[in-house]
Amino acid sequence: MFIPIGYVVIFAACLGGFALAGGHLASLFQPVELLIIGGAAVGAFIAANGGAPLKATGKALPKVFKASPYSKAFYMDLFALLYEVLAKVRKEGLMSVEADVDAPESSPLFSKYPAILADHHVVEFITDYLRLMVGGSLNAFEIENLMDVELETHHHEGEVPVNAVKSLADSLPAFGIVACVMGVVHTMESVGLPPAELGKLIGAALVGTFLGILLAYGFVAPVATALEHKLSDQTRVLQTVKVTLLASLNGYAPQVAVEFGRKALAGHDRPSFRELEEHVKQAKAK
């Protein structure tokens, strides 16, 4: 969401500063240098991340231009859903949620929270472990270990596009130097031209270094960081579900189990105890 705003600020600072210093913006327009840098970087990216990593990166990139769905309101709904599910389990037994687990899209409980139902990762995580709880063959310690393994796997999978974009950012300054060197070679073979013409060729070559560094640290590296933040947000949601379900498995009442989950949140997303209590009561009354 903030990526385009940041890009505008970068353009304004770099190009505006150059113009204020007396530079001619037209001299920075070097499509051949951009072709060398961009083409080489894309080729290296494909060579390094062909197959599944390439697909994962393509799928993840659009998310950085959207606001995170994991807001305070999302967590309030998540806790309300978990509270209702765990309250039903406590009152009617684990078998009472079997139908909800098998078909969450048609479940009266899950259907009350469309924001949660729209996130298949969260719904799958909740229903998978409720299903294991219904089965009754695993204790809390075994389920916790299994959750940790899944969370670690999820995090490693999510790091694939992050690392791919980081590698791309790291390579761009080097490809900028390649473009610059090629420009210098072209300048050297053009010795004999008037000094003004040689100056233009040298300037064009130096733009290659400028573009490589600017693209790396101004445009590509921020995308990698944004992807990393998105991954952390999603992992935190699953961690919250984990803490809440484990608290219930260890015998805590639904309202206490939800409080365990609330404590797992970062401060800017965490509702107060009173806020959550009121929201859960209102959701239950519907």
C-alpha positions in Angstrom: 0.0 0.0 0.0 2.8 2.4 0.9 5.1 1.2 -1.9 3.8 3.6 -4.5 4.0 6.5 -2.1 7.6 5.6 -1.3 8.4 5.4 -5.0 7.0 8.9 -5.6 9.2 10.3 -2.8 12.3 8.6 -4.2 11.7 10.0 -7.7 11.0 13.4 -6.3 14.1 13.4 -4.1 16.6 12.0 -6.7 15.3 13.7 -9.9 14.3 16.9 -8.1 17.7 17.2 -6.4 19.5 16.6 -9.6 17.5 19.2 -11.4 18.0 21.7 -8.6 21.8 21.2 -8.8 21.6 22.2 -12.5 21.5 18.8 -14.1 19.6 18.0 -17.2 17.0 15.3 -16.6 17.2 14.2 -20.3 20.7 13.0 -19.7 19.4 10.4 -17.2 17.2 8.9 -19.8 19.4 6.0 -21.1 17.1 3.2 -22.3 20.1 1.1 -23.5 21.6 1.1 -20.0 18.3 0.2 -18.5 17.9 -2.6 -21.0 21.3 -4.0 -20.1 20.7 -3.8 -16.4 17.1 -4.9 -16.4 17.5 -7.7 -19.0 20.6 -9.2 -17.2 18.8 -9.0 -13.8 15.7 -10.7 -15.1 17.7 -13.4 -16.8 19.7 -14.0 -13.6 16.4 -14.1 -11.6 14.9 -16.6 -13.9 18.0 -18.8 -13.8 18.2 -18.7 -10.0 14.5 -19.1 -9.3 12.9 -21.1 -12.1 10.0 -23.4 -11.3 8.2 -23.2 -8.0 10.2 -20.3 -6.5 9.3 -18.2 -9.6 5.6 -19.0 -9.3 5.7 -18.3 -5.6 7.3 -14.9 -6.2 4.8 -14.0 -8.9 2.0 -14.9 -6.6 3.4 -12.9 -3.6 4.4 -9.7 -5.4 0.8 -8.2 -5.8 0.3 -8.5 -2.0 2.9 -5.7 -1.3 0.6 -3.2 -3.1 -2.4 -4.0 -0.9 -3.1 -3.2 2.7 -2.6 -6.1 5.2 -5.9 -7.9 5.9 -4.6 -8.6 9.4 -6.0 -5.6 11.2 -7.3 -5.2 14.8 -10.8 -5.8 13.4 -9.6 -9.1 11.8 -8.2 -10.3 15.2 -11.4 -9.3 17.0 -13.4 -11.5 14.6 -10.8 -14.3 14.9 -11.1 -14.4 18.7 -14.9 -14.2 18.5 -14.9 -17.2 16.2 -12.4 -19.2 18.4 -14.4 -18.3 21.5 -17.7 -19.6 19.9 -16.1 -22.8 18.7 -14.4 -23.5 22.0 -17.5 -22.6 24.0 -19.5 -25.1 21.9 -16.9 -27.8 22.5 -17.0 -27.2 26.2 -20.8 -27.2 26.3 -21.6 -30.0 23.9 -18.3 -32.0 23.5 -15.7 -32.2 20.7 -18.0 -34.1 18.4 -20.4 -31.2 18.2 -18.0 -29.2 16.0 -17.3 -32.1 13.5 -19.7 -30.7 10.9 -18.2 -27.2 11.3 -14.7 -28.6 10.8 -15.6 -30.7 7.8 -17.4 -27.9 5.9 -16.5 -24.5 7.3 -17.9 -22.7 4.3 -21.4 -23.9 5.3 -20.9 -23.8 9.0 -23.2 -21.3 10.9 -20.2 -20.5 13.1 -17.6 -19.7 10.4 -20.2 -18.0 8.1 -20.7 -15.3 10.7 -17.1 -14.2 10.1 -16.5 -13.7 6.3 -13.1 -12.0 6.8 -11.8 -15.2 8.5 -13.6 -17.5 6.1 -11.9 -15.7 3.1 -8.4 -16.6 4.4 -8.0 -20.2 3.5 -4.7 -20.5 5.4 -6.2 -19.5 8.7 -9.4 -21.6 8.2 -7.3 -24.6 7.2 -5.1 -24.2 10.2 -8.0 -24.0 12.6 -10.0 -26.8 11.1 -7.0 -29.2 10.8 -6.2 -29.0 14.5 -9.8 -29.0 15.6 -10.1 -32.2 13.6 -7.1 -33.7 15.5 -8.7 -32.6 18.7 -11.9 -34.3 17.7 -10.0 -37.5 16.9 -8.6 -37.5 20.4 -5.5 -39.6 19.6 -3.0 -36.9 20.2 -2.3 -35.0 23.5 -1.6 -31.3 23.8 2.2 -31.8 23.7 2.1 -33.8 20.5 -0.3 -31.3 18.8 2.0 -28.4 19.9 5.0 -30.1 18.3 3.0 -30.7 15.1 1.9 -27.0 15.1 5.5 -25.9 15.5 6.6 -28.0 12.5 3.8 -26.6 10.4 4.6 -23.0 11.3 8.3 -23.5 10.6 7.4 -25.1 7.2 5.0 -22.2 6.4 7.6 -19.6 7.3 10.3 -21.3 5.2 7.9 -21.5 2.3 7.0 -17.8 2.7 10.7 -16.9 2.7 11.2 -18.2 -0.8 9.9 -15.1 -2.6 11.5 -12.8 0.1 15.0 -14.3 -0.6 14.4 -14.3 -4.3 13.6 -10.6 -4.4 16.5 -9.8 -2.0 18.9 -11.6 -4.3 17.6 -9.6 -7.2 18.2 -6.4 -5.3 21.7 -7.5 -4.4 22.5 -8.2 -8.1 21.4 -4.9 -9.5 24.4 -2.7 -8.4 26.7 -5.3 -10.0 24.7 -5.2 -13.3 24.8 -1.4 -13.1 28.6 -1.7 -13.0 28.5 -4.1 -16.0 26.4 -1.6 -18.0 28.9 1.2 -17.0 31.9 -0.8 -18.0 30.3 -1.6 -21.4 29.6 2.1 -21.8 33.3 3.0 -21.0 34.4 0.4 -23.5 32.2 2.0 -26.1 33.6 5.4 -25.2 37.2 4.2 -25.5 36.6 2.9 -28.9 35.1 6.2 -29.9 38.2 8.2 -29.1 38.7 10.9 -31.7 35.2 12.3 -31.4 34.8 15.9 -30.2 35.1 16.3 -26.4 31.4 17.1 -26.1 30.5 13.8 -27.8 32.9 11.9 -25.5 31.4 13.6 -22.5 27.9 12.4 -23.4 29.2 8.8 -23.8 30.9 8.9 -20.4 27.8 10.4 -18.8 25.6 7.7 -20.3 28.0 5.0 -19.0 27.9 6.5 -15.5 24.1 6.5 -15.6 24.4 2.7 -15.6 26.0 2.7 -12.2 23.4 5.2 -10.9 20.5 3.1 -12.2 21.8 -0.1 -10.8 22.1 1.3 -7.3 18.9 3.3 -7.4 16.8 0.3 -8.6 18.4 -2.0 -6.0 18.0 0.1 -2.9 15.2 2.4 -3.9 12.8 0.0 -5.7 13.5 -3.7 -5.3 14.9 -4.0 -1.8 11.8 -2.2 -0.3 9.6 -4.8 -2.0 11.6 -7.6 -0.3 11.2 -6.0 3.1 7.5 -5.5 2.5 7.1 -9.2 1.6 8.9 -10.0 4.8 6.5 -7.9 6.8 3.5 -9.7 5.1 5.0 -13.1 6.0 5.4 -12.0 9.6 1.8 -10.8 9.7 0.5 -14.1 8.4 2.7 -16.2 10.7 1.5 -14.1 13.7 -2.1 -15.0 12.9 -1.3 -18.7 12.9 0.7 -18.3 16.1 -2.3 -16.7 17.8 -4.6 -19.6 16.8 -2.0 -22.0 18.0 -1.7 -20.4 21.5 -5.5 -20.2 21.8 -6.2 -23.8 20.9 -3.4 -25.1 23.1 -4.8 -23.2 26.0 -8.1 -24.9 25.5 -6.5 -28.3 25.1 -4.8 -27.7 28.5 -8.1 -27.2 30.2 -8.6 -23.5 30.2 -12.1 -22.0 29.7 -12.8 -20.4 26.3 -12.6 -16.8 27.7 -9.2 -17.6 29.2 -8.0 -19.4 26.1 -8.9 -16.4 24.0 -7.0 -14.2 26.5 -3.9 -16.4 25.9 -4.2 -15.7 22.2 -4.7 -11.9 22.7 -1.4 -11.8 24.6 0.4 -13.2 21.6 -0.4 -10.1 19.5 1.8 -7.1 18.8 0.7 -3.9 20.6 -0.7 -2.1 17.6 -3.1 -5.0 16.7 -4.0 -6.1 20.3 -7.4 -5.2 21.5 -7.9 -4.4 25.2 -9.4 -7.0 27.5 -12.6 -5.0 27.7 -12.8 -4.4 23.9 -12.5 -8.1 23.2 -14.9 -9.1 25.9 -17.6 -6.7 24.5 -17.0 -7.9 20.9 -17.3 -11.5 21.8 -20.5 -10.9 23.7 -22.0 -9.0 20.8 -20.9 -11.6 18.3 -22.4 -14.4 20.4 -25.7 -12.6 20.7 -26.1 -12.5 16.9 
